[in-house]
Amino acid sequence: MRASQGNDGADAGVSMSGFYGRATVGLDWFVAPVFSIGLRGGVDLLALSRGALDATKAQDLALRGAATSGQATALATSGSTLGGSLLLGATASLHF
């Protein structure tokens, strides 16, 4: 994925890469032909990384007012993040 436009409409040249994945599982027990109770579980995982923007391009963004000096400093360094979530749940369902 490539960031296409900055605040002023110019291509900032920032590129990002990463992935997202999800896995879920569920189990239902039919206590009657039209009623079930169940358990659900799942996991999500997200990872993103961004390379550093050339320092002169970052400084230029700050000079043009397209980024604050703090944002320009952050853009001039690389960054990454990792996130995830867990899901545990119970269900009660009617089936018609």
C-alpha positions in Angstrom: 0.0 0.0 0.0 1.2 3.5 -0.8 0.0 6.7 0.7 -1.2 8.8 -2.2 -1.7 12.3 -1.0 -0.6 14.6 1.9 -2.6 17.4 3.3 -1.8 19.7 0.4 -2.6 17.1 -2.3 1.1 16.3 -3.1 2.4 12.8 -3.0 4.4 12.6 0.2 6.2 9.4 -0.9 5.4 7.5 2.3 5.0 3.7 1.8 3.5 1.2 4.3 3.2 -2.5 4.3 1.6 -5.0 6.6 -1.0 -7.7 7.1 -4.3 -8.5 8.8 -5.6 -11.9 9.7 -8.6 -13.3 11.5 -9.5 -16.7 12.8 -12.8 -17.7 14.5 -14.5 -20.8 15.7 -17.9 -21.6 17.1 -19.8 -24.5 18.5 -23.5 -24.9 19.0 -25.5 -27.4 21.0 -29.1 -27.8 20.0 -31.1 -28.3 23.2 -34.3 -28.3 21.1 -35.0 -28.4 17.4 -35.4 -24.6 17.3 -33.2 -23.5 20.2 -29.4 -23.7 20.6 -26.7 -22.4 22.9 -23.2 -21.9 21.8 -19.7 -20.7 22.4 -17.6 -18.5 20.1 -14.0 -17.7 20.0 -11.7 -15.7 17.7 -8.5 -13.8 17.3 -7.5 -10.8 15.1 -3.9 -9.8 14.3 -2.8 -6.6 12.6 0.8 -5.5 11.8 1.9 -2.4 9.9 5.3 -0.9 9.2 6.3 2.4 7.5 9.7 3.3 6.2 11.2 6.7 7.0 10.5 9.6 4.7 13.6 11.4 3.4 14.5 14.1 5.9 14.5 16.8 3.2 11.0 15.8 2.1 9.8 15.8 5.7 11.4 19.3 6.3 9.7 20.5 3.0 6.3 19.4 4.2 6.8 21.4 7.4 8.0 24.5 5.6 4.9 24.4 3.3 2.6 24.0 6.2 1.4 20.5 5.1 2.8 19.1 8.4 3.7 20.4 11.8 7.4 20.2 12.8 6.5 17.3 15.1 4.7 15.4 12.3 7.7 16.1 10.0 10.1 14.6 12.6 7.9 11.6 13.0 7.7 11.1 9.2 11.5 11.2 9.1 11.8 8.1 11.3 10.5 4.6 10.5 7.6 3.2 12.5 5.7 0.0 13.1 2.8 -1.3 15.1 1.3 -4.6 16.1 -2.2 -5.1 17.4 -4.6 -7.8 18.2 -7.8 -8.8 19.8 -9.4 -11.9 21.4 -13.1 -12.8 21.3 -14.8 -15.1 23.7 -18.6 -15.2 23.7 -21.7 -17.3 24.4 -24.8 -17.3 22.3 -28.4 -18.4 22.5 -30.2 -18.8 19.2 -33.7 -19.5 17.9 -33.9 -21.3 14.5 -37.0 -21.0 12.4 
